[in-house]
Amino acid sequence: MSRPKIKTALLAAFATIGLLTVVLAGYAIERMGVLNANVKEVATDWLPSIQYSKEMDTALSDLRIAYRDHVLAIDDATEADAAKSVVTEKNRLIKAAADYETLISEPSERAVLKDIRDNISAFETSGRKMLDLSSQQEDEKAKLVLSNEMRPISAKIASLIDQIVEINRIGALKAYEHSQTTYSNTIKLT
């Protein structure tokens, strides 16, 4: 049996090295695509979801303040301003919930958002009752509605918003862990 010529052997060796380089480069590029998808998921889903949930939380707090300002109003102008703030903050809360809904990626988020909306409706119903009493200068009764009806509902809404934040925190953490695993495996193989 004859030995291959050096030219043929070198050509085969370089071709093998070249093919291996192309395969590893292709694998690395594909894995970079996976990493990019993880970063995109965090940037376009998890972080904006947390932003909108925090907007819901802030709007809820501002809405509670607007209702309190109505009860505490000492003249008609202050009462009217508070009533306008109630409408503004209620719309802001509803918009934040609608914005959040566009980013839902987990069934549990949809269920929690439904509970939030149901509680917002109950809060709004009690709020109308409180505003009517406050407008009729029945401030003590209005304060009772605010304290006994509206406070527990708003606490429930805040708790539900915290659940949404936690769902998104866990989702972002999973995306991060997946990207770290992908990165680690890519480094090991290349």
N, C-alpha and C positions, 0 to 999 in steps of 0.2 A: 504494500500500500504506500502510495506516495504522499509526502507531506504537502500541505497547501503552500502555495507561494506566499511569500511575505506580503506582497501587495494585496492578495486576496484576504489574508488573515487580518491585516490592518483595516482594510475596507469593511470587513464583517464586524470587527471590534468597534470601529467608529460608528457604523450604522446602528449597532446595538446600543451604544451609548447615546446616540442621537435620538433613537426611538424611545429609550427610557426617559430621556430629558423631556421629550414632547409629551409622553404619557404623564409624567409627574407635573409638568407645567399645566396640562389640561386639568388634572385632578386639583391642583392648587387653585386654579382659576374658578373651577366649579365650587370649591369650598368657600372661596372669597364671596361668591354669589350668595351662598347660604348665610355667611356672616352679614353681608349687606342686607339681606332680607330681615335678619334679626334686628339690626339697627333701625331699619325702616319701620318695623313693627313697633318698636319702642317709641320712635319719634313721631309716628303718624297715628298711633292708636293709644298706647298706654299713657304717655305723657299728656296728650290733649284730653283724654278721659279724666285724668286726675285734675287737670285745669278746670274742666267744666263742672266736675263734682265740687271742687272748691268754690267755684262761682255760685253753685246752688247753695252751698253753706253760707257764703257771705250774703247772698241775696236774702236768705231766710233770716239771718241775724238783722239785716237792715229792715226787713219787713216787720219783724217783732218790734224794733225800735219805733217804726212809723206808727204802729198800732198804739204803743205806749204814749208816743207824743200826742196822739189824738186825745187820749184820756186826760193827759196832763195839760192840754191847751187851756190857756187862760182867756183867750178871746176868739172871735169868729175867724179872724185872718189866720191865726196859728192853727186852728182846727182845720181850716180849708187846706192849708199847706200840708198838714199831716195826712189828710185824706188823699191829696195828690200823691204824696210819697207812698202811701199804701198801694195805690194803683200802679205806680212806677215799679216798686219793688216786687209786687206780685207778678207783673209781666216779666220782670228780669228773672225771677225764679222759674217761671214757666218756660221762658226762652232757654235758660241754662239746661233745664231738663230735656227740652227738645234737641238742643245741640248735642247733649250727651248721648241721646238715643241714636244719633247717626253713627256713633262710634262703638256701639255695643258689639262685643265679639263673643260673649259668654252667655248661655241661657240664664245663669244665676243673676247676671246683671239686669236682664229684662224683667225678671220677677221682682227684684228689689226696686227697680225704677217704677214698676206698676204700683208697688206699695207706697212709694214716695208720692206718686201722683194722687193716689187715693187719699193719703193723709193731707196733701195740699188742699184737696177739695174739702175735706172735713175742717181744716184750718180756716179756709176761706168762708165756709158756712158760719163757723163760730165768730169769725172776724166781722162778718156783716151784722151779726147779732150784737157784737160789742160796739161797732160803730153806731148802730141805731140807738143803743142805750146812751152812748157818749154824746151823740148829737142832741139827745133829748135832756141833756144835763143830768142824767142818772149815772153819775160817775162811779158811785160805789158798786152798783150792779154791773157796770161795764168792767170795773176792776176785777170783780168776782169771775166774770166770763173769761177775762184775760188770764187770770191766775188758775182757775179750776178747769177750764176747758182748753184754752189755747196753749198754755204752757206745756201740758203733757203731750199734746199733738206735735208741737214744734220740737220737743225733746225726742219724740219718736222719729220725726223726719231727720233730725240731726244724726241720730243713731243709724238710720238707714243710709244716709250719705256716707257715714264712716264705713259702713259695710262695703259700699261701692269703692271707696278709696282703697280699702284692703284688698278687694278683688283685683283691682288694677295694680296694686303694689306687687301682689303675688304673680300676676301675669307678666309684669315687667321683669321680675326676678327670674321667672322661668325662661323668658326670652334671653336674658343675660346668661343664665346657666347653659342654655343650649348653644349660644354663641361661644362660650368658653370651652365647652366640650368639642365643638367643631374646630375651633382654633387649635386646641391641644392635639387632637387627632391629626390635623393637617400638618402641624409641626413635626410630629413623630414620624409620619409617613413620607415627608419630603425632606 
